[in-house]
């Protein structure tokens, strides 16, 4: 019984000491921290709602994190990873990342459909990373083995400085009535709070400071000059001017206003080609190497008709009506698959039976095209026809005919097209029937006695929604001693293509074939070409996506200076202000004109004194607050300060130089008006810099800040000049569309 009482007494004593803070924090076993975390392994801690989002052509899973919650990520180092973040809606978010005793702050423009990357490098061992933001976001960690991309923000870890301990300034004596036993430094000896949210201060009523002598408003000028403290290895702790003698720092509100907006309608595509006879993209009989948009589905219907006298034999009257129904799709970029069937009805008065029909001749084809340069493309295709056999109602496997074509496109201008086709036709139509046919039936069934060498040349030019074209085609018989060039079909096609709709979804084609050789007149002729042929065709593209309209906004940067609160008198009651000093980390000298940003969605911005680097904030309630400092030539820095319940909370911020010259980034994409990416030359004469965009048209380059002209040039296109104003740390998006020279 006595042993149990003694054990209970020890437990109560241990519990009381723990609550009083006399015992150290219970250590976490090393095995528990490093459990199953091998180098390169990434584990997401906790349960988070999962959301599927489209990333390119695939669907990826993101974790949804609410505002105020810490997203926990454990990783076995050394490892490099990228945090892909998205927002539930558009807007800017500030991310706070904590790793052990290090922390970092990153500002990201979130977008619901575009992922932004934060590049993180972790050292060897087990790393626990906490990620927090001031708004809801989606996150997906990805392990990489590369350096950060220009579009990614690299997370730079900095040691978490204990609040108010970095300055180590003596605190004023405790007022009467304060509790006994507290330390003189107040909150200075407490550990740092690396993941605390920013606190938006409530400024006092904005009133001008009135001098007791002049009774006039005091302008927002620099404080009184005092000798700079000596540079030593210890932190600087210079006394502040007495209350009522310091001059206030002006609060600067920076906003961007849209003073003008202009909507530019997207222009129709410049491409004179369209839906061809068998569904491929081309002119009519001549194929093109270009393709429809990916995942497009094109449906086309065409009718051909001719009527002639003395076509097969003298004194006869022959007429033919032919119809086709075609469907084509593009499952992958450049790859087309087409299928359809045709119906032919031919009538000749000199033969018995006088009417012949070929019903449902199906065909299937595939074609692939690739554009090598802006003016040249090539492709290859395969087309097979499955003709009907006996009684024109049964498929004939022996009569399958296949043609192989190679297409070469030349585009000297975006609105022009020159296509050359070379191919071979394996014609097995002579094996369809096992009984003799009269010449009219042979013509109706499309029977040729020999294989052919296919040649085609087409020229087209687009004038807005109208594109006339001209074609020449020839099918030279091979392996036939009894057939010459005059016995082989040769024709000339004149046509026009019209797009009634704005983005060329709907197409109407009208053309006429003119036979140049083997146009008939002899019953013993091996082949026959109609002397003329009238063609009408309509088609619709169900999968094309019109380009979005471009909105140009004229944005101006406006700075407002105003007095946030009365800095000349010390606050009383529960309010306290942060009184700080910004110095150079290497020399210890004060840095002036530093922007001190406090707050999140509606930040308060203060300027440090140009000579002594001092700044004063508005009175605020006790608690943690994050200060972010910006200055040209120095690295962006942030620090968490724990505002005490005393009238003033001192702090010293040290900034590291970046080389003395401020830089920004200019990035974007160069395309032609037809949507073709261009490796254009980008020149900045004021900075004596020239660089070339990549093959996909994208570019990104760091430049010194200032206002300058950017020239974008490309052979065959009109050079464009853009005015750019670049500030420190800014990223200017410059998307350019070049117009071809006339």
Secondary structure, DSSP 8 states (H G I E B T S, - for coil): -HHHHHHHHHHHHHHHHHHHT-S------HHHHTTT--TT-EEEES--EEEEEEETTEEEEEEEE-TT--EEEEEEEEEEEEEEEEESSSEEEEEEEEETTEEEEEEEEE-SSS-EEEEEEEEEEEEEEEEEESS-EEEEEEEE-S---TTSEE---EE---TTTTT--------TT--TT--TTTTTTS---TT--------------B-TTT-SB--S------------SS--------TTTS----EEEEEEEEEEEEEE---------EE-TTSSEESSSSB-S----TT-EEEEEEEEEEEEESSSSTT-EEEEEEEEEEEEEEEETTEEEEEEEEEEEEEETTSSS-EEEEEEEEEEEEEEEEE-SSSEEEEEEEEEEE-B-GGGTSB-STT-EEEEEEEEEE-SSTTEEEEEEEEEEE--GGGS-SS---HHHHHHHT--SS-EEEEEEEEEEEETTEEEEEEEEEEEE-S-TT--GGGSEEEEEEEEEE--STTS-EEEEEEEEEEEE-----TT-S----SEEEEEEEEEESS------EEEEEEEEEEEEE--S--SS---TT-BEEEEEEEETTT--B--S-EEEE-STT-EEEE--TTT-EEE---B-SEEEEEEEE-TTB--EEEEEEE-SSSEEEEEEEE-B-SS--EEEEEEEEEETTS-B---EEEEGGGTEEEE--TTSEEEEEEESEEEEEEEE-TTB--EEEEEEE-TT-EEE--EEE-B--
